[in-house]
């Protein structure tokens, strides 16, 4: 069963349409090292998706973080900084912070 299948079933059961952010995610692609090709997340079987997630795929993590940050910015919980503002923030008081 693919992620597309799962969300279509959920939409029927919940009697609600698939949220636009989920549709956007399902249409994004990741590069499969084993297949040497791009695969849509929606076309991935749930087992494969979970394995990618468990293996700590950097592109999936980046996508999750990006979505999280967009939500925080949209809800006003954080402010989007320009590059100059970011550099100023991390070099406040003449010293660089180690965020690692």
C-alpha atoms as one frame of an Amber mdcrd trajectory, in Angstrom:
protein
   0.000   0.000   0.000   1.425   3.365  -1.033   1.255   6.629   0.882  -1.230
   7.865  -1.745  -3.437   4.839  -1.018  -3.242   5.392   2.732  -4.251   9.043
   2.540  -7.064   8.302   0.072  -8.437   5.670   2.466  -8.107   8.070   5.385
  -9.996  10.777   3.435 -12.877   8.346   2.850 -12.957   7.122   6.448 -12.704
  10.632   7.925 -15.050  12.117   5.302 -12.528  14.911   4.782 -10.327  15.776
   1.848  -6.565  15.305   1.987  -4.979  18.500   3.389  -3.059  20.597   0.859
   0.231  20.360   2.774  -0.019  16.557   2.705  -0.753  16.606  -1.042   2.273
  18.858  -1.507   4.458  16.435   0.464   3.168  13.401  -1.458   4.146  15.083
  -4.736   7.712  15.793  -3.637  10.424  13.406  -4.761  13.512  11.846  -3.261
  16.431  10.221  -5.048  16.590   6.466  -4.583  20.192   5.275  -4.431  19.144
   1.683  -5.114  17.007   2.526  -8.169  19.144   5.479  -9.269  15.960   7.401
  -9.979  13.633   9.970  -8.422  10.598   8.575  -6.570   7.497  10.490  -5.516
   6.775  10.096  -1.812   3.138   9.323  -2.634   4.273   6.380  -4.777   6.341
   4.881  -1.967   4.993   1.874  -0.115   4.558   2.558   3.578   7.208  -0.029
   4.497   9.775   1.643   2.246   8.860   5.102   3.555   9.335   3.954   7.165
  12.704   2.381   6.292  13.847   5.629   4.674  12.706   7.526   7.766  14.391
   5.033  10.153  17.642   5.306   8.197  17.642   9.046   8.814  17.368  10.193
   5.226  18.796  13.723   5.127  16.372  14.881   2.428  13.370  13.676   4.425
  14.667  15.301   7.597  15.319  18.553   5.728  11.787  18.466   4.330  10.284
  17.891   7.780  12.343  20.717   9.293  11.445  23.029   6.394   7.736  22.296
   6.863   8.019  22.822  10.598   9.778  26.163  10.140   7.230  27.349   7.543
   4.450  26.546  10.012   6.198  28.456  12.813   6.728  31.460  10.550   3.139
  31.359   9.244   1.709  31.217  12.777   3.987  34.042  13.936   5.820  31.900
  16.486   9.180  32.788  14.892  10.353  35.558  12.614  11.990  34.867   9.274
  15.450  36.429   9.252  17.457  37.791   6.366  21.002  36.478   6.024  22.364
  39.680   7.579  19.943  39.435  10.520  20.918  35.788  11.036  24.641  36.586
  11.049  24.009  39.475  13.457  21.983  37.191  15.746  24.635  34.472  15.955
  27.464  36.962  16.454  25.749  39.051  19.149  28.021  40.527  21.804  31.098
  39.895  19.665  31.128  36.130  20.106  29.807  33.336  17.943  27.458  30.806
  19.457  27.958  27.099  18.848  24.566  25.755  17.769  25.832  22.232  17.007
